[in-house]
Amino acid sequence: MIRIYLVLLLIIISFFALRRFLKTPPAQIARYTKILGLGIVGMILIYLGATGRLNWLFALAGVAVAFMFRLIPVLLHYAPQLHRLWAEFNAAKQGTSSYQRTSSPSGKMTIEEAYEVLGLKMGASKQEIVEAHRKLMQKIHPDRGGSDYLAAKINLAKKILLAR
């Protein structure tokens, strides 16, 4: 007999909880869901720590740290491209376009563009220009799997800056 009352009480509580859930704003539901999720994760960690079964988590953290240290040089190599993609993503999210045409209307490279291609500041010395050109060509040369287009842009930038 008590079981019937408990099941009936559970059904009534579930009914009122569902009604309240449907009337709650989505932002508040999301906040409660985050709090509940963090609470569950915290309780699991406390349980695992109390029973001495937390070793696998420390091993996983060690593997993740080692993986990140191996991944950092690769991410830094692609940092300029990742930065450009991130800027375009943010601009698209805001509804504006951050991409502006950088070449002059005549299609020729300007001095500002040449400095930008070589990654130099305005007024760089000839030695800095040659060094930047050499470093970029070592990375982007077509014989090393690079692009003919990029190599031509780098060569043009060097030519423009050294001719001034």
URTAJO-V717679 format. One record per residue. N is the residue number from 0. RES is the residue in one small letter. SS is DSSP state (H for helix, E for strand, C for the rest). PSI is psi in whole degrees, -180 to 180 (NA if undefined). D_FIRST is the distance of its C-alpha to the first C-alpha in Angstrom with 2 decimals. Layout:
n->N res->RES ss->SS psi->PSI d_first->D_FIRST
n->N res->RES ss->SS psi->PSI d_first->D_FIRST
This chain:
n->0 res->m ss->C psi->-39 d_first->0.00
n->1 res->i ss->H psi->-36 d_first->3.82
n->2 res->r ss->H psi->-38 d_first->5.38
n->3 res->i ss->H psi->-44 d_first->5.35
n->4 res->y ss->H psi->-39 d_first->6.73
n->5 res->l ss->H psi->-42 d_first->8.92
n->6 res->v ss->H psi->-43 d_first->10.20
n->7 res->l ss->H psi->-43 d_first->10.94
n->8 res->l ss->H psi->-41 d_first->12.63
n->9 res->l ss->H psi->-41 d_first->14.52
n->10 res->i ss->H psi->-43 d_first->15.74
n->11 res->i ss->H psi->-45 d_first->16.97
n->12 res->i ss->H psi->-42 d_first->18.70
n->13 res->s ss->H psi->-40 d_first->20.24
n->14 res->f ss->H psi->-50 d_first->21.54
n->15 res->f ss->H psi->-35 d_first->23.27
n->16 res->a ss->H psi->-41 d_first->24.57
n->17 res->l ss->H psi->-41 d_first->26.07
n->18 res->r ss->H psi->-45 d_first->27.66
n->19 res->r ss->H psi->-39 d_first->29.19
n->20 res->f ss->H psi->-41 d_first->30.35
n->21 res->l ss->H psi->-24 d_first->32.17
n->22 res->k ss->H psi->-12 d_first->33.93
n->23 res->t ss->C psi->138 d_first->35.07
n->24 res->p ss->C psi->148 d_first->38.73
n->25 res->p ss->H psi->-34 d_first->39.44
n->26 res->a ss->H psi->-39 d_first->41.48
n->27 res->q ss->H psi->-37 d_first->38.64
n->28 res->i ss->H psi->-42 d_first->36.27
n->29 res->a ss->H psi->-42 d_first->38.97
n->30 res->r ss->H psi->-45 d_first->39.34
n->31 res->y ss->H psi->-36 d_first->35.63
n->32 res->t ss->H psi->-42 d_first->35.60
n->33 res->k ss->H psi->-45 d_first->38.57
n->34 res->i ss->H psi->-43 d_first->37.08
n->35 res->l ss->H psi->-43 d_first->33.81
n->36 res->g ss->H psi->-45 d_first->35.91
n->37 res->l ss->H psi->-37 d_first->38.15
n->38 res->g ss->H psi->-43 d_first->35.26
n->39 res->i ss->H psi->-45 d_first->33.73
n->40 res->v ss->H psi->-43 d_first->37.21
n->41 res->g ss->H psi->-44 d_first->37.79
n->42 res->m ss->H psi->-40 d_first->34.60
n->43 res->i ss->H psi->-43 d_first->35.50
n->44 res->l ss->H psi->-40 d_first->39.03
n->45 res->i ss->H psi->-44 d_first->37.89
n->46 res->y ss->H psi->-47 d_first->35.64
n->47 res->l ss->H psi->-38 d_first->38.51
n->48 res->g ss->H psi->-39 d_first->40.96
n->49 res->a ss->H psi->-32 d_first->38.90
n->50 res->t ss->H psi->-3 d_first->38.46
n->51 res->g ss->C psi->26 d_first->42.12
n->52 res->r ss->C psi->33 d_first->41.59
n->53 res->l ss->C psi->1 d_first->43.59
n->54 res->n ss->H psi->-41 d_first->46.84
n->55 res->w ss->H psi->-32 d_first->46.47
n->56 res->l ss->H psi->-41 d_first->46.26
n->57 res->f ss->H psi->-38 d_first->49.54
n->58 res->a ss->H psi->-41 d_first->51.15
n->59 res->l ss->H psi->-41 d_first->50.09
n->60 res->a ss->H psi->-40 d_first->51.51
n->61 res->g ss->H psi->-42 d_first->54.75
n->62 res->v ss->H psi->-41 d_first->55.09
n->63 res->a ss->H psi->-41 d_first->54.48
n->64 res->v ss->H psi->-45 d_first->57.15
n->65 res->a ss->H psi->-42 d_first->59.61
n->66 res->f ss->H psi->-42 d_first->59.00
n->67 res->m ss->H psi->-40 d_first->59.62
n->68 res->f ss->H psi->-34 d_first->62.89
n->69 res->r ss->H psi->-28 d_first->64.01
n->70 res->l ss->H psi->-24 d_first->63.07
n->71 res->i ss->H psi->-47 d_first->64.88
n->72 res->p ss->H psi->-37 d_first->68.42
n->73 res->v ss->H psi->-43 d_first->67.39
n->74 res->l ss->H psi->-39 d_first->65.80
n->75 res->l ss->H psi->-31 d_first->68.90
n->76 res->h ss->H psi->-37 d_first->71.12
n->77 res->y ss->C psi->15 d_first->69.39
n->78 res->a ss->H psi->-45 d_first->68.94
n->79 res->p ss->H psi->-41 d_first->71.39
n->80 res->q ss->H psi->-40 d_first->69.79
n->81 res->l ss->H psi->-39 d_first->66.27
n->82 res->h ss->H psi->-43 d_first->67.45
n->83 res->r ss->H psi->-43 d_first->68.99
n->84 res->l ss->H psi->-41 d_first->65.83
n->85 res->w ss->H psi->-42 d_first->63.72
n->86 res->a ss->H psi->-41 d_first->66.14
n->87 res->e ss->H psi->-37 d_first->66.06
n->88 res->f ss->H psi->-47 d_first->62.25
n->89 res->n ss->H psi->-39 d_first->62.13
n->90 res->a ss->H psi->-40 d_first->64.81
n->91 res->a ss->H psi->-36 d_first->62.98
n->92 res->k ss->H psi->-33 d_first->59.78
n->93 res->q ss->H psi->-7 d_first->61.80
n->94 res->g ss->C psi->9 d_first->63.44
n->95 res->t ss->C psi->163 d_first->66.92
n->96 res->s ss->C psi->124 d_first->69.01
n->97 res->s ss->C psi->-11 d_first->70.31
n->98 res->y ss->C psi->119 d_first->72.52
n->99 res->q ss->C psi->147 d_first->76.04
n->100 res->r ss->C psi->126 d_first->78.98
n->101 res->t ss->C psi->-12 d_first->80.85
n->102 res->s ss->C psi->157 d_first->84.05
n->103 res->s ss->C psi->163 d_first->86.91
n->104 res->p ss->C psi->-29 d_first->87.67
n->105 res->s ss->C psi->-10 d_first->90.56
n->106 res->g ss->C psi->-3 d_first->88.32
n->107 res->k ss->C psi->153 d_first->90.17
n->108 res->m ss->C psi->134 d_first->88.54
n->109 res->t ss->C psi->170 d_first->89.23
n->110 res->i ss->H psi->-39 d_first->89.96
n->111 res->e ss->H psi->-42 d_first->86.61
n->112 res->e ss->H psi->-38 d_first->84.84
n->113 res->a ss->H psi->-43 d_first->86.91
n->114 res->y ss->H psi->-41 d_first->85.84
n->115 res->e ss->H psi->-42 d_first->82.21
n->116 res->v ss->H psi->-42 d_first->82.46
n->117 res->l ss->H psi->-6 d_first->83.89
n->118 res->g ss->C psi->33 d_first->81.44
n->119 res->l ss->C psi->163 d_first->84.23
n->120 res->k ss->C psi->157 d_first->84.99
n->121 res->m ss->C psi->138 d_first->87.94
n->122 res->g ss->C psi->18 d_first->91.23
n->123 res->a ss->C psi->151 d_first->90.36
n->124 res->s ss->C psi->167 d_first->93.35
n->125 res->k ss->H psi->-36 d_first->94.75
n->126 res->q ss->H psi->-42 d_first->93.59
n->127 res->e ss->H psi->-38 d_first->89.98
n->128 res->i ss->H psi->-47 d_first->90.21
n->129 res->v ss->H psi->-41 d_first->91.51
n->130 res->e ss->H psi->-46 d_first->88.87
n->131 res->a ss->H psi->-41 d_first->85.98
n->132 res->h ss->H psi->-46 d_first->87.42
n->133 res->r ss->H psi->-45 d_first->87.75
n->134 res->k ss->H psi->-44 d_first->84.19
n->135 res->l ss->H psi->-41 d_first->82.70
n->136 res->m ss->H psi->-31 d_first->84.86
n->137 res->q ss->H psi->-33 d_first->83.80
n->138 res->k ss->H psi->-37 d_first->80.19
n->139 res->i ss->H psi->7 d_first->80.72
n->140 res->h ss->C psi->139 d_first->83.80
n->141 res->p ss->H psi->-29 d_first->83.53
n->142 res->d ss->H psi->-18 d_first->84.66
n->143 res->r ss->H psi->19 d_first->81.54
n->144 res->g ss->C psi->9 d_first->79.16
n->145 res->g ss->C psi->-172 d_first->79.58
n->146 res->s ss->C psi->137 d_first->80.41
n->147 res->d ss->H psi->-39 d_first->83.95
n->148 res->y ss->H psi->-49 d_first->83.10
n->149 res->l ss->H psi->-39 d_first->81.91
n->150 res->a ss->H psi->-41 d_first->84.90
n->151 res->a ss->H psi->-40 d_first->87.23
n->152 res->k ss->H psi->-43 d_first->85.61
n->153 res->i ss->H psi->-43 d_first->86.01
n->154 res->n ss->H psi->-41 d_first->89.63
n->155 res->l ss->H psi->-40 d_first->90.37
n->156 res->a ss->H psi->-43 d_first->88.90
n->157 res->k ss->H psi->-44 d_first->91.11
n->158 res->k ss->H psi->-44 d_first->94.14
n->159 res->i ss->H psi->-43 d_first->93.63
n->160 res->l ss->H psi->-33 d_first->93.13
n->161 res->l ss->H psi->-22 d_first->96.07
n->162 res->a ss->H psi->-16 d_first->98.37
n->163 res->r ss->C psi->NA d_first->98.00
